[in-house]
Each structure stands twice: as structure tokens, then as C-alpha cells.
């Protein structure tokens, strides 16, 4: 499986600008717009969660077997 890419990966210029173009472009496909305040929240969430997400993507967990008897409706054992 190919690793997921963040919109700023390989982008020239500021990563925040790349994220904003990516988000605004995706919303435009749905006929939606984001306010400056909404974009600020999206950029803040990206800043908080992106490092952990990149770590999970880079871990290449494809070969890890799922926990036996996993019930997604209950907390992990």
C-alpha cells in the first residue's frame, strides 16, 4: 500500500499555504467554503495531529495481525 501524502509534502513555499489550498480545493468540489476562522482551526488541528499521523503512516503496519476477538464497540483490552 502506498503511504498517504500530506498536502504539503513536496510543496514549494509554506506548508500552511499548501494545506489551505488543499482544504479549499476539496471544499470547492463540494460547493462549500471555509471562513478564515474555520481555516485557522483546521491548520491548528493539522499542527497538533500531523506529527502523530505521520508516525503511524510511516510505521507500515500492513503486516500486523489484528487483535483476536476485536470488538470495535468496546475499549481495547
Secondary structure, DSSP 8 states (H G I E B T S, - for coil): ------TTTT-SS-HHHHHHHHHHHHHHHTT----HHHHHHHHHHHHHHHHHHHHHHHT-GGG----TT--TTS---
